[in-house]
Amino acid sequence: MKNNEANAFVFIASVILGILIAMNISFNKSHKRVVLSAKQYQEAYNQRNKLHNDISDLIEEYKKNESKIKKYKNSNKNYEEIMQEINSEVSINNLILGVTDVTGPGIKIVLEDASVEFVNDPFEYKSRLIHDRDIIQVINDLKNAGAEALSINDQRIINSTEVYCNGPFLRVNGVKIVAPFYIYAIGNAETMKNYMLSNENYLKGMIIRKINVSITEENNIVIPAYNGKMLHKYLKLN
């Protein structure tokens, strides 16, 4: 990206930020003051902060890439050294994408259906079983808690991973899995465990439904690489 394009981007982003900051007050044709509700103001404020952070991240990424390109152009390094740096970047990207095995500290969550013996009420019967929405919510909560890598029954969780019911099974990455479900998450073990067991968290509701839930801190979790195909039929570089 050329410098004038970057400046134009920053200018447009600044204008948008200014609009969001001013959103709490607007004027109609008669110049009558209209004040947003607390909820509308909070939404606008959150959106402004998100946009501000996104712009900062993009500018930082742009500067980093521009510096990298200049370094390669002006570098006196030989071909082998440059290739080593490129291969190191590829390895880091593969780590983030989930296509390589990873290890680290974290937590292990085991989920198993509650006993349905002597349960005659259809609603209670259904509530004692683990459904795809339960697994999806637990995975989302783990991401919010700072999990850097996730797996369930040896299936790596990546951005395109699907989780849905398939009869008595769950289908994850196209593979059928059955309970008990073993979910591993790499990250700050104490933070994730406290977050998952907080009263307002989804896992707490599963415990109330009498789902069998076990959560333990682990020092050395091994999460396998995603081994499926990443298909991009419509995605193109801009």
N, C-alpha and C positions, 0 to 999 in steps of 0.2 A: 504494500500500500504506500502510495506516495505521501509526502508530508502534507500537501494541501488537502488530500482526501482525509487524512487523519484529523486535520484541523477542522474540516467541515463536519466530520463525525462528532467531534467534541462539542462544536457549536450547536449542532442539532440536539445532541443529548442534553446540553445545558438548557436549551429552550424548553425541552420537555420537562426537565426537572423544575424549572421555574413555573410552568403551568401547574404541575402537581402541587407545588408548595402553595400556589394561590387558589387551589381548588376549594378551600374551606369557605371562601366568600365569592359570590358571583352577583351580577347586577342584571336586572331585566330591563326592558325598554324604558320604564319609568324611573330607573335607577334605584328601585327599591331593594334594600339589602336582603339577601337570602343566605341563611347560615345552614351548613350541612349538619345532619344529625351526628351524634357521637360515633355511631357505627360507621357512617359514611366517611367521617373525618379520619377514623382509625384505619379504614381500608385504604383511603388515599395516602395517608401517612406511611402505611406499610408498603404500598406500591412505590411510593417515592424512594423509600430506603432501599427496596429491592433493585429499583432501576439504578440508583446511585451506586450500589455495590456491583451490579452487572457492568456498568460503564467503567468503573475503576478496574475491574478484573480484565475487561477487554483492552483497556489502555495499557495495563501492565503486561498482558500477553503480547500485545503489539510491540511494545518496547523490547521485550525479551527476544522475540523472533527477529526483530530488526537488528538487534545487537548480535544475534547468532549469525545472521547472514553476513554482516560486516566482518565478523570474526573469521568466517570461512573464506571470504574474499581476500582478506588481508593477511591470512595466516601463512606463516612460514613452515607450518607443520607438514610432514610428509603424508602421503596417501594413507598409509597404514594407521597413523594416529587419528586422522579424520574419520576413517571407517570405524575405528574403535569407539569414538564418541557417538557416531550415528547408531552403531549396534547397541550401545548402552541406552540410548534414547528409545530404541525399538523395544528393548527388554522392559524398560519402565512402562511403556505404553501397553505392552502385553500384560504386565502385572495389573494395570488399571482395568483393562478390558476383561480380565478374568480367564485368559487363555493359557495361563501357566499355574502350576501348583504353588501354593503359598503356605507359610506357617507363621505362627505368632500366638500371643496370649489372647484370651477372650472368654466366652461363655458357651456352655452347652445346654440346650433346652430340649427336654424330651416331653412330647405330647402324646397322650393315649386316650382313647374313648373312655368315658365313664361307664360304670356298670349299668346295664339296662335291664337287669334281672328284676322281675316283679314290677316293672314300669308299664302301666297300661295307658296312661295319658299320651296321645300322639305328640303333643307339643313338647312335653318333658322328654319323651323318647328322643325326639329330634335334637333337642338342646344338649343332650348328653353325648352327641356324636360330633366329631371334628369335621368341619366343612372347608371347602376351598377358601371361602371368605375369611375364615379364622387364620389359616396359614398366611394368606396375603396380608392381613392386618398385622400379624406378628412380625412378618418380614419388614413391613413398612416401619413399624415401631423400632425395630432393631436398626434400621437405616437412620432414623431420627436420633437414635441414641449414640450414633457415631460408629456403627459397624463398618469396617473397611472391606471385609470380604464375608460372604455368606454361602452356606450350603445346606441342603436338606436331603437326608438319606443319600449322601454322596453325589448329589446333583448340585453343581455350582449355580448360584443365583447371579444372573447378569441382567442388564437392562431389558433384554428381550425375552427373558424367562416367563413362561406362562404357567399358571397354576389353576387347574379347574377339576371339578369332579368328573370321574369317568366310572360310573357304577359304584362298586365298593372301593375303588381305588382313587388316588389323586394322580393327575398327569402333570409332570413337571419336566420341561425340556423334551417333551415327547415321550418320556419314560414313565411307566406306571409304577407308583410306589404305594405302600400300604402302611398303616399304623403298626407299631409306634413310629412317630416322626421324630427324627434326630436332627435338630437344627444347630449348626455351629456358626459362631460369629467371632471374627477376629477384631479386636479393638481393646479399649480400656474396660477390663472385666468388671471392675467395681462400679463404674459409671453406668454401664449397660445393664447390669443386674439391678441396681437401684432404680433405674428408669423403668425397666420392664415390670418391676414389682410395685411400682407406685399405685396408689388407690385409683387414680383416674386412667390407668393404662388398660389396654384391651386384655392383656393376659390375666389381670385380676378378675375380669368378668368371666373368663373361661374357668377360673378356679371356683367362682361362685356357682357356675353351671355343673360343678363336680367333675370337670375334665381333669384327668390325672396330669399334673404339671410338675416337672422337676427342672430346676435351674441351678447349675453349678459353675464355679469359676475354674478355668483350666489354664495351665501355664504354657502348654505347647499344643496348639490346635493345628491340624493339617487339613487344608481345604483343597480338594482336587481342582484341576483346570476344567473349564467348560470344554466339552468334546463334541458339541454339535456344530452345525453349519451356520454361519452368519450370512444370511442372504440379504442383499441390498438391491432390489429390483428397480426402485425408483429414486434412490438416494444418489445424488451427483455432486461433484465439487462445483462450487459457484465461482 
